[in-house]
Each structure stands twice: as structure tokens, then as C-alpha cells.
Amino acid sequence: MQKPISVEIMTKTDCCLCDTAKETVSRVLQDYLARLSLTDIESDPALLEQYGKKIPVVLINGEESFVYKVHETTLR
């Protein structure tokens, strides 16, 4: 059995770039065996310090893959 791809978006409230990233990732992941999780960096002081204004960040299987913008073709 194939293991699902793990996709995590580091995000925060009132972030239009985050909203766009979520839309793009959600659209692409419909075509793949994948698990999407959203992490609010404001809920953890360490994450807020690490990512600050460098969001959204998309991690694929734990690796930082996109920052600020998600390119649909590259994500596929």
C-alpha cells in the first residue's frame, strides 16, 4: 500500500497569500493520495519566531518546498 504524501501549510489568520496557497494545494491534492494539515504559527511562539512573516510555507513530507507562493505546475 502506498503511503500518502504529507503536505503541511504553515499559516496564520488574515493572510491572503496563505488563503491562495490553501486553494492551490487543495485543488492539486485532489489528484493525489495526500494528507493536508494546516498549522497556525500564531499558536506556538517557537513557530512564530521561526516563520514570522515568511509565510505561507508549504512542507512536503517535512521538507520546505514553497515559500510565499505555491506554483501549481511545480507542485504537481
C-alpha positions as CSV (number, residue, x, y, z in Angstrom):
1,M,0.0,0.0,0.0
2,Q,1.3,3.4,-1.0
3,K,1.9,5.9,1.9
4,P,0.1,9.2,1.5
5,I,2.1,12.4,0.8
6,S,2.2,14.6,3.8
7,V,1.6,18.3,3.0
8,E,1.6,20.9,5.7
9,I,0.9,24.6,5.3
10,M,2.4,27.0,7.9
11,T,-0.2,29.8,8.0
12,K,-1.8,32.4,10.2
13,T,-5.1,34.4,10.3
14,D,-5.7,37.3,7.9
15,C,-3.1,36.2,5.4
16,C,-4.2,36.5,1.8
17,L,-1.2,34.7,0.5
18,C,-2.0,31.8,2.8
19,D,-5.6,31.6,1.5
20,T,-4.3,31.5,-2.1
21,A,-1.8,28.7,-1.1
22,K,-4.5,26.7,0.6
23,E,-6.7,26.9,-2.5
24,T,-3.9,25.9,-4.9
25,V,-2.8,23.0,-2.7
26,S,-6.3,21.7,-2.1
27,R,-7.0,21.8,-5.8
28,V,-3.9,19.8,-6.7
29,L,-4.1,17.3,-3.9
30,Q,-7.5,16.1,-5.1
31,D,-5.5,14.2,-7.8
32,Y,-3.1,12.5,-5.3
33,L,-3.0,10.3,-2.3
34,A,-2.1,13.0,0.2
35,R,-2.8,14.3,3.7
36,L,-3.1,18.1,4.2
37,S,-2.6,19.7,7.5
38,L,-2.7,23.4,8.4
39,T,-0.5,24.8,11.2
40,D,-1.3,28.2,12.7
41,I,2.1,29.7,13.5
42,E,0.5,32.1,16.0
43,S,-0.5,29.2,18.2
44,D,3.2,28.4,19.0
45,P,5.7,31.1,20.0
46,A,8.6,29.0,18.5
47,L,6.8,28.6,15.2
48,L,6.0,32.3,15.2
49,E,9.7,33.1,15.7
50,Q,10.8,30.6,13.1
51,Y,8.4,31.7,10.4
52,G,7.4,35.2,11.3
53,K,6.4,37.0,8.1
54,K,7.9,34.2,5.9
55,I,4.5,32.6,5.3
56,P,2.9,30.7,3.8
57,V,5.4,27.9,3.9
58,V,4.4,24.6,2.4
59,L,6.2,21.5,3.7
60,I,6.0,18.3,1.6
61,N,7.0,15.2,3.6
62,G,8.6,17.6,6.1
63,E,10.7,19.5,3.6
64,E,10.2,23.2,2.9
65,S,9.0,23.2,-0.7
66,F,7.3,26.6,-1.2
67,V,7.6,30.0,0.5
68,Y,5.1,32.8,-0.1
69,K,3.7,31.4,-3.4
70,V,2.7,27.9,-4.4
71,H,3.3,27.2,-8.1
72,E,0.6,24.7,-9.2
73,T,2.6,23.1,-12.0
74,T,5.7,22.6,-9.8
75,L,3.5,21.2,-7.0
76,R,2.0,18.6,-9.4
